């Protein structure tokens, strides 16, 4: 009896099945990694834009001579050079005297309620302004890794009284 080299049909089927299982697992792992990376990029971008808007408002309000008017969606401050700056929160953007502070593609969540200005002033203490807003990026029908949301909040006390 001469023994022939080679594989049986059963051995080939088992090898192919193992290869397919490993391949599907590898594809799933790579897909999860790519989705996670996309989500992290979205969150990083939204944090950068929100922190920029917050820092511009914080710096201007902190150095202002006073608060002229304050509502839930806007605040008007008096600058040191006898000019005013208006910050406004609307669904499309956050603006500084009608100039957008956010890049395109962001929406502000619930302007006036979840995203708002709150001012406290009295005669003997400096004005205190609370700024809070929530930004979203991504269309409603976008995949979950293409959407992101982040909340921002700070309290600013004017330096002049």
ZALUM-472447 format. One record per residue: residue number from 1; residue in three letters; x, y, z of N, C-alpha, C in turn. Coordinates in Angstrom, 3 decimals, always signed. Example, Ala and Ser with C-alpha at 12.3 -4.5 7.8 and 13.67 -1.06 7.14 Angstrom:
REM ZALUM-472447
<1; ALA; <+13.190; -5.690; +7.800>; <+12.300; -4.500; +7.800>; <+13.200; -3.300; +7.800>>
<2; SER; <+12.850; -2.250; +7.080>; <+13.670; -1.060; +7.140>; <+12.900; +0.030; +7.870>>
This chain:
REM ZALUM-472447
<1; UNK; <+0.834; -1.157; +0.000>; <+0.000; +0.000; +0.000>; <+0.898; +1.246; +0.000>>
<2; UNK; <+0.639; +2.109; -0.958>; <+1.418; +3.335; -1.088>; <+0.591; +4.490; -0.522>>
<3; UNK; <+1.175; +5.239; +0.361>; <+0.468; +6.364; +0.950>; <+0.691; +7.576; +0.060>>
<4; UNK; <-0.418; +8.222; -0.346>; <-0.338; +9.399; -1.198>; <-0.377; +10.643; -0.316>>
<5; UNK; <+0.387; +11.693; -0.682>; <+0.384; +12.963; +0.053>; <-0.825; +13.787; -0.374>>
<6; UNK; <-1.259; +14.699; +0.480>; <-2.381; +15.582; +0.159>; <-3.326; +15.684; +1.339>>
<7; UNK; <-4.382; +16.433; +1.133>; <-5.363; +16.666; +2.177>; <-6.694; +16.060; +1.776>>
<8; UNK; <-7.423; +15.657; +2.761>; <-8.756; +15.128; +2.480>; <-9.727; +16.300; +2.364>>
<9; UNK; <-10.894; +16.035; +1.861>; <-11.926; +17.048; +1.692>; <-12.320; +17.644; +3.051>>
<10; UNK; <-12.434; +16.817; +4.063>; <-12.804; +17.278; +5.403>; <-11.745; +18.245; +5.938>>
<11; UNK; <-10.475; +17.918; +5.755>; <-9.409; +18.794; +6.222>; <-9.460; +20.153; +5.514>>
<12; UNK; <-9.729; +20.150; +4.244>; <-9.827; +21.405; +3.486>; <-11.006; +22.254; +3.962>>
<13; UNK; <-12.148; +21.649; +4.207>; <-13.337; +22.371; +4.668>; <-13.081; +22.982; +6.047>>
<14; UNK; <-12.445; +22.222; +6.948>; <-12.136; +22.725; +8.281>; <-11.157; +23.896; +8.177>>
<15; UNK; <-10.143; +23.793; +7.336>; <-9.158; +24.871; +7.174>; <-9.818; +26.131; +6.619>>
<16; UNK; <-10.696; +25.979; +5.636>; <-11.398; +27.130; +5.059>; <-12.314; +27.768; +6.100>>
<17; UNK; <-13.011; +26.960; +6.889>; <-13.912; +27.481; +7.928>; <-13.127; +28.281; +8.966>>
<18; UNK; <-11.985; +27.758; +9.388>; <-11.154; +28.477; +10.359>; <-10.660; +29.792; +9.753>>
<19; UNK; <-10.223; +29.756; +8.509>; <-9.761; +30.959; +7.826>; <-10.870; +32.007; +7.737>>
<20; UNK; <-12.091; +31.588; +7.419>; <-13.227; +32.520; +7.330>; <-13.557; +33.140; +8.685>>
<21; UNK; <-13.526; +32.351; +9.722>; <-13.821; +32.879; +11.058>; <-12.783; +33.916; +11.464>>
<22; UNK; <-11.517; +33.633; +11.234>; <-10.456; +34.581; +11.559>; <-10.580; +35.838; +10.705>>
<23; UNK; <-10.898; +35.686; +9.424>; <-11.046; +36.838; +8.518>; <-12.198; +37.737; +8.943>>
<24; UNK; <-13.350; +37.158; +9.279>; <-14.504; +37.945; +9.711>; <-14.185; +38.681; +11.006>>
<25; UNK; <-13.510; +38.038; +11.913>; <-13.127; +38.692; +13.162>; <-12.164; +39.845; +12.917>>
<26; UNK; <-11.219; +39.663; +12.018>; <-10.256; +40.716; +11.707>; <-10.942; +41.914; +11.047>>
<27; UNK; <-11.862; +41.659; +10.131>; <-12.598; +42.739; +9.477>; <-13.438; +43.493; +10.497>>
<28; UNK; <-14.085; +42.782; +11.408>; <-14.897; +43.418; +12.442>; <-14.024; +44.278; +13.355>>
<29; UNK; <-12.854; +43.797; +13.704>; <-11.935; +44.546; +14.549>; <-11.464; +45.823; +13.852>>
<30; UNK; <-11.096; +45.729; +12.591>; <-10.640; +46.896; +11.835>; <-11.784; +47.904; +11.688>>
<31; UNK; <-12.989; +47.435; +11.414>; <-14.146; +48.317; +11.282>; <-14.418; +49.050; +12.597>>
<32; UNK; <-14.364; +48.348; +13.706>; <-14.564; +48.980; +15.017>; <-13.497; +50.028; +15.291>>
<33; UNK; <-12.272; +49.737; +14.932>; <-11.182; +50.681; +15.119>; <-11.410; +51.946; +14.300>>
<34; UNK; <-11.823; +51.798; +13.052>; <-12.066; +52.951; +12.176>; <-13.235; +53.785; +12.708>>
<35; UNK; <-14.309; +53.139; +13.153>; <-15.460; +53.870; +13.715>; <-15.055; +54.637; +14.960>>
<36; UNK; <-14.276; +54.020; +15.825>; <-13.810; +54.680; +17.035>; <-12.917; +55.868; +16.721>>
<37; UNK; <-12.080; +55.730; +15.721>; <-11.198; +56.816; +15.308>; <-12.003; +57.987; +14.744>>
<38; UNK; <-13.024; +57.691; +13.939>; <-13.883; +58.750; +13.400>; <-14.619; +59.485; +14.513>>
<39; UNK; <-15.132; +58.739; +15.482>; <-15.846; +59.349; +16.613>; <-14.899; +60.233; +17.426>>
<40; UNK; <-13.695; +59.757; +17.673>; <-12.710; +60.542; +18.425>; <-12.357; +61.831; +17.678>>
<41; UNK; <-12.239; +61.757; +16.362>; <-11.958; +62.957; +15.570>; <-13.099; +63.960; +15.669>>
<42; UNK; <-14.344; +63.475; +15.617>; <-15.506; +64.365; +15.736>; <-15.504; +65.061; +17.093>>
<43; UNK; <-15.264; +64.304; +18.146>; <-15.253; +64.875; +19.497>; <-14.115; +65.885; +19.644>>
<44; UNK; <-12.946; +65.578; +19.087>; <-11.807; +66.497; +19.161>; <-12.137; +67.811; +18.462>>
<45; UNK; <-12.732; +67.740; +17.282>; <-13.085; +68.953; +16.541>; <-14.122; +69.784; +17.276>>
<46; UNK; <-15.128; +69.122; +17.818>; <-16.188; +69.865; +18.516>; <-15.626; +70.529; +19.771>>
<47; UNK; <-14.699; +69.867; +20.471>; <-14.078; +70.463; +21.652>; <-13.223; +71.667; +21.273>>
<48; UNK; <-12.487; +71.563; +20.180>; <-11.656; +72.679; +19.740>; <-12.514; +73.893; +19.403>>
<49; UNK; <-13.600; +73.694; +18.652>; <-14.459; +74.810; +18.270>; <-15.167; +75.406; +19.480>>
<50; UNK; <-15.687; +74.558; +20.347>; <-16.375; +75.056; +21.538>; <-15.445; +75.787; +22.480>>
<51; UNK; <-14.252; +75.246; +22.696>; <-13.283; +75.912; +23.573>; <-12.828; +77.246; +22.994>>
<52; UNK; <-12.706; +77.326; +21.668>; <-12.336; +78.592; +21.043>; <-13.423; +79.641; +21.295>>
<53; UNK; <-14.678; +79.286; +21.019>; <-15.787; +80.227; +21.225>; <-15.852; +80.647; +22.695>>
<54; UNK; <-15.707; +79.700; +23.585>; <-15.764; +79.988; +25.016>; <-14.622; +80.916; +25.437>>
<55; UNK; <-13.421; +80.705; +24.926>; <-12.280; +81.540; +25.313>; <-12.419; +82.965; +24.784>>
<56; UNK; <-12.957; +83.124; +23.568>; <-13.166; +84.472; +23.024>; <-14.160; +85.231; +23.889>>
<57; UNK; <-15.286; +84.586; +24.226>; <-16.295; +85.239; +25.052>; <-15.763; +85.508; +26.459>>
<58; UNK; <-15.080; +84.547; +27.044>; <-14.528; +84.685; +28.390>; <-13.596; +85.879; +28.475>>
<59; UNK; <-12.653; +85.964; +27.542>; <-11.658; +87.043; +27.560>; <-12.322; +88.411; +27.387>>
<60; UNK; <-13.243; +88.519; +26.433>; <-13.897; +89.804; +26.179>; <-14.755; +90.238; +27.362>>
<61; UNK; <-15.512; +89.315; +27.939>; <-16.389; +89.660; +29.061>; <-15.565; +90.000; +30.305>>
<62; UNK; <-14.537; +89.225; +30.575>; <-13.696; +89.465; +31.748>; <-13.075; +90.862; +31.708>>
<63; UNK; <-12.669; +91.311; +30.524>; <-11.997; +92.605; +30.386>; <-12.950; +93.750; +30.057>>
<64; UNK; <-14.237; +93.513; +30.020>; <-15.214; +94.554; +29.690>; <-15.365; +95.545; +30.836>>
<65; UNK; <-15.811; +96.745; +30.470>; <-16.092; +97.764; +31.486>; <-17.415; +97.503; +32.179>>
<66; UNK; <-18.306; +96.798; +31.530>; <-19.599; +96.501; +32.137>; <-20.508; +95.779; +31.169>>
<67; UNK; <-21.593; +95.288; +31.708>; <-22.606; +94.606; +30.907>; <-23.705; +95.618; +30.608>>
<68; UNK; <-23.974; +95.868; +29.326>; <-25.008; +96.811; +28.914>; <-26.373; +96.151; +29.012>>
<69; UNK; <-26.479; +94.958; +28.441>; <-27.736; +94.210; +28.528>; <-27.425; +92.721; +28.466>>
<70; UNK; <-28.348; +91.948; +29.031>; <-28.140; +90.502; +29.086>; <-29.485; +89.802; +28.968>>
<71; UNK; <-29.564; +88.855; +28.059>; <-30.748; +87.997; +27.951>; <-30.249; +86.561; +27.820>>
<72; UNK; <-31.171; +85.630; +27.718>; <-30.777; +84.222; +27.631>; <-29.982; +83.922; +26.362>>
<73; UNK; <-30.261; +84.658; +25.278>; <-29.595; +84.353; +24.011>; <-28.576; +85.394; +23.569>>
<74; UNK; <-28.430; +86.495; +24.311>; <-27.427; +87.491; +23.913>; <-26.946; +88.296; +25.112>>
<75; UNK; <-25.766; +88.840; +24.953>; <-25.198; +89.723; +25.964>; <-24.459; +90.833; +25.230>>
<76; UNK; <-24.647; +92.062; +25.688>; <-23.954; +93.214; +25.120>; <-23.042; +93.750; +26.213>>
<77; UNK; <-21.753; +93.856; +25.883>; <-20.781; +94.358; +26.864>; <-20.189; +95.669; +26.363>>
<78; UNK; <-19.781; +96.497; +27.313>; <-19.127; +97.761; +27.011>; <-17.627; +97.537; +27.102>>
<79; UNK; <-16.939; +97.755; +25.985>; <-15.491; +97.564; +25.953>; <-14.794; +98.789; +26.524>>
<80; UNK; <-13.524; +98.680; +26.787>; <-12.759; +99.777; +27.350>; <-12.610; +100.966; +26.422>>
<81; UNK; <-12.803; +100.793; +25.135>; <-12.632; +101.891; +24.167>; <-13.976; +102.516; +23.770>>
<82; UNK; <-14.959; +102.432; +24.640>; <-16.297; +102.994; +24.427>; <-17.026; +102.398; +23.227>>
<83; UNK; <-16.731; +101.162; +22.897>; <-17.497; +100.425; +21.892>; <-18.200; +99.273; +22.603>>
<84; UNK; <-19.122; +98.651; +21.915>; <-19.818; +97.499; +22.499>; <-19.587; +96.271; +21.635>>
<85; UNK; <-19.678; +95.147; +22.272>; <-19.604; +93.856; +21.590>; <-20.833; +93.060; +22.004>>
<86; UNK; <-21.462; +92.462; +21.019>; <-22.646; +91.642; +21.269>; <-22.309; +90.186; +20.984>>
<87; UNK; <-22.509; +89.338; +21.968>; <-22.386; +87.898; +21.784>; <-23.797; +87.339; +21.733>>
<88; UNK; <-24.054; +86.484; +20.754>; <-25.398; +85.916; +20.610>; <-25.298; +84.419; +20.363>>
<89; UNK; <-26.263; +83.701; +20.924>; <-26.365; +82.253; +20.725>; <-27.633; +82.002; +19.923>>
<90; UNK; <-27.475; +81.388; +18.755>; <-28.638; +80.949; +17.988>; <-28.391; +79.528; +17.511>>
<91; UNK; <-29.364; +78.937; +16.872>; <-29.256; +77.518; +16.497>; <-28.136; +77.253; +15.500>>
<92; UNK; <-27.808; +78.244; +14.678>; <-26.801; +78.044; +13.641>; <-25.375; +78.278; +14.114>>
<93; UNK; <-25.195; +79.190; +15.092>; <-23.842; +79.562; +15.462>; <-23.845; +80.364; +16.759>>
<94; UNK; <-22.668; +80.653; +17.237>; <-22.459; +81.609; +18.316>; <-21.698; +82.750; +17.663>>
<95; UNK; <-22.196; +83.980; +17.829>; <-21.598; +85.093; +17.111>; <-21.046; +86.140; +18.067>>
<96; UNK; <-20.050; +86.857; +17.570>; <-19.476; +88.009; +18.244>; <-19.676; +89.192; +17.311>>
<97; UNK; <-20.624; +90.063; +17.653>; <-20.970; +91.201; +16.787>; <-21.187; +90.735; +15.349>>
<98; UNK; <-22.018; +89.728; +15.192>; <-22.437; +89.132; +13.913>; <-21.348; +88.355; +13.183>>
<99; UNK; <-20.190; +88.143; +13.783>; <-19.153; +87.307; +13.185>; <-19.206; +85.934; +13.852>>
<100; UNK; <-19.273; +84.862; +13.066>; <-19.378; +83.529; +13.674>; <-18.114; +83.133; +14.425>>
<101; UNK; <-18.318; +82.474; +15.558>; <-17.193; +81.967; +16.344>; <-16.962; +80.479; +16.097>>
<102; UNK; <-17.930; +79.808; +15.469>; <-17.814; +78.376; +15.217>; <-17.621; +78.117; +13.730>>
<103; UNK; <-16.962; +77.026; +13.418>; <-16.834; +76.607; +12.025>; <-18.187; +76.103; +11.529>>
<104; UNK; <-18.321; +75.973; +10.231>; <-19.568; +75.490; +9.641>; <-19.809; +74.038; +10.042>>
<105; UNK; <-21.065; +73.662; +10.117>; <-21.420; +72.275; +10.397>; <-21.813; +71.998; +11.835>>
<106; UNK; <-21.789; +72.999; +12.692>; <-22.159; +72.820; +14.092>; <-23.527; +73.434; +14.346>>
<107; UNK; <-24.271; +72.824; +15.250>; <-25.530; +73.410; +15.688>; <-25.474; +73.571; +17.202>>
<108; UNK; <-26.162; +74.588; +17.673>; <-26.234; +74.864; +19.104>; <-27.554; +74.289; +19.606>>
<109; UNK; <-27.505; +73.511; +20.672>; <-28.678; +72.827; +21.209>; <-29.514; +73.788; +22.048>>
<110; UNK; <-30.794; +73.895; +21.734>; <-31.785; +74.667; +22.497>; <-31.305; +76.041; +22.948>>
<111; UNK; <-31.050; +76.971; +21.999>; <-30.649; +78.320; +22.404>; <-31.697; +78.946; +23.326>>
<112; UNK; <-31.243; +79.545; +24.396>; <-32.145; +80.187; +25.342>; <-32.472; +79.333; +26.549>>
<113; UNK; <-32.343; +78.013; +26.428>; <-32.601; +77.134; +27.575>; <-31.347; +76.346; +27.920>>
<114; UNK; <-31.006; +75.344; +27.111>; <-29.794; +74.556; +27.362>; <-28.527; +75.344; +27.031>>
<115; UNK; <-28.649; +76.288; +26.119>; <-27.521; +77.121; +25.716>; <-27.918; +78.564; +25.984>>
<116; UNK; <-27.237; +79.209; +26.949>; <-27.705; +80.540; +27.347>; <-26.631; +81.329; +28.091>>
<117; UNK; <-26.966; +82.621; +28.296>; <-26.194; +83.514; +29.150>; <-27.028; +83.791; +30.395>>
<118; UNK; <-26.377; +83.895; +31.529>; <-27.038; +84.303; +32.763>; <-26.160; +85.372; +33.404>>
<119; UNK; <-26.755; +86.511; +33.738>; <-25.989; +87.620; +34.309>; <-26.507; +87.965; +35.694>>
<120; UNK; <-25.575; +88.232; +36.610>; <-25.918; +88.688; +37.960>; <-25.124; +89.949; +38.218>>
<121; UNK; <-25.844; +91.033; +38.505>; <-25.198; +92.297; +38.763>; <-25.779; +92.927; +40.011>>
<122; UNK; <-24.931; +93.581; +40.782>; <-25.401; +94.390; +41.892>; <-24.487; +95.606; +41.987>>
<123; UNK; <-24.909; +96.575; +42.747>; <-24.176; +97.841; +42.818>; <-22.798; +97.699; +43.443>>
<124; UNK; <-22.643; +96.819; +44.395>; <-21.382; +96.753; +45.125>; <-20.458; +95.600; +44.727>>
<125; UNK; <-20.855; +94.780; +43.771>; <-19.998; +93.672; +43.325>; <-19.910; +93.667; +41.805>>
<126; UNK; <-18.842; +93.116; +41.261>; <-18.729; +93.052; +39.801>; <-19.764; +92.086; +39.214>>
<127; UNK; <-20.087; +92.324; +37.952>; <-21.043; +91.458; +37.266>; <-20.446; +90.063; +37.097>>
<128; UNK; <-21.309; +89.073; +37.209>; <-20.917; +87.680; +37.014>; <-21.770; +87.126; +35.883>>
<129; UNK; <-21.123; +86.592; +34.858>; <-21.812; +86.074; +33.684>; <-21.535; +84.576; +33.578>>
<130; UNK; <-22.599; +83.805; +33.466>; <-22.471; +82.368; +33.236>; <-22.801; +82.090; +31.774>>
<131; UNK; <-21.892; +81.414; +31.111>; <-22.073; +81.043; +29.711>; <-22.181; +79.532; +29.656>>
<132; UNK; <-23.231; +79.044; +29.032>; <-23.329; +77.598; +28.843>; <-23.927; +77.329; +27.475>>
<133; UNK; <-23.398; +76.320; +26.811>; <-23.936; +75.912; +25.522>; <-23.529; +74.475; +25.228>>
<134; UNK; <-24.323; +73.848; +24.392>; <-24.053; +72.487; +23.947>; <-23.978; +72.506; +22.430>>
<135; UNK; <-22.897; +71.949; +21.890>; <-22.711; +71.885; +20.445>; <-22.934; +70.471; +19.952>>
<136; UNK; <-23.493; +70.385; +18.749>; <-23.659; +69.105; +18.063>; <-23.038; +69.204; +16.692>>
<137; UNK; <-22.518; +68.096; +16.233>; <-22.007; +68.016; +14.872>; <-22.518; +66.730; +14.267>>
<138; UNK; <-22.944; +66.808; +13.026>; <-23.441; +65.629; +12.324>; <-24.934; +65.746; +12.071>>
<139; UNK; <-25.346; +65.304; +10.895>; <-26.754; +65.352; +10.513>; <-27.550; +64.311; +11.296>>
<140; UNK; <-28.846; +64.527; +11.374>; <-29.714; +63.621; +12.132>; <-29.673; +62.199; +11.568>>
<141; UNK; <-29.510; +62.071; +10.272>; <-29.492; +60.747; +9.647>; <-28.091; +60.164; +9.508>>
<142; UNK; <-27.098; +60.839; +10.032>; <-25.720; +60.357; +9.936>; <-25.516; +59.141; +10.836>>
<143; UNK; <-24.496; +58.354; +10.499>; <-24.141; +57.213; +11.341>; <-23.643; +57.713; +12.685>>
<144; UNK; <-23.716; +56.870; +13.700>; <-23.372; +57.297; +15.060>; <-21.929; +57.771; +15.177>>
<145; UNK; <-21.003; +57.205; +14.421>; <-19.616; +57.639; +14.518>; <-19.378; +58.988; +13.840>>
<146; UNK; <-20.359; +59.476; +13.075>; <-20.244; +60.775; +12.423>; <-20.919; +61.877; +13.229>>
<147; UNK; <-21.508; +61.543; +14.372>; <-22.195; +62.521; +15.210>; <-21.436; +62.690; +16.522>>
<148; UNK; <-21.498; +63.900; +17.063>; <-20.882; +64.166; +18.362>; <-21.617; +65.311; +19.022>>
<149; UNK; <-21.561; +65.344; +20.338>; <-22.190; +66.406; +21.119>; <-21.308; +66.670; +22.334>>
<150; UNK; <-21.193; +67.951; +22.702>; <-20.358; +68.316; +23.838>; <-20.940; +69.551; +24.502>>
<151; UNK; <-20.953; +69.571; +25.835>; <-21.437; +70.716; +26.598>; <-20.263; +71.535; +27.111>>
<152; UNK; <-20.463; +72.851; +27.162>; <-19.454; +73.789; +27.633>; <-20.109; +74.727; +28.633>>
<153; UNK; <-19.379; +75.099; +29.678>; <-19.906; +76.045; +30.651>; <-18.755; +76.717; +31.381>>
<154; UNK; <-18.930; +78.009; +31.636>; <-17.968; +78.750; +32.439>; <-18.680; +79.916; +33.106>>
<155; UNK; <-18.091; +80.393; +34.178>; <-18.588; +81.582; +34.863>; <-17.482; +82.623; +34.843>>
<156; UNK; <-17.825; +83.841; +34.402>; <-16.853; +84.905; +34.231>; <-17.232; +86.067; +35.148>>
<157; UNK; <-16.272; +86.560; +35.898>; <-16.466; +87.757; +36.710>; <-15.703; +88.909; +36.063>>
<158; UNK; <-16.402; +90.003; +35.831>; <-15.748; +91.162; +35.226>; <-14.674; +91.694; +36.161>>
<159; UNK; <-13.567; +92.152; +35.599>; <-12.456; +92.656; +36.402>; <-12.696; +94.075; +36.903>>
<160; UNK; <-13.582; +94.787; +36.225>; <-13.841; +96.178; +36.630>; <-15.147; +96.258; +37.384>>
<161; UNK; <-15.188; +97.126; +38.402>; <-16.438; +97.336; +39.111>; <-16.643; +98.772; +39.406>>
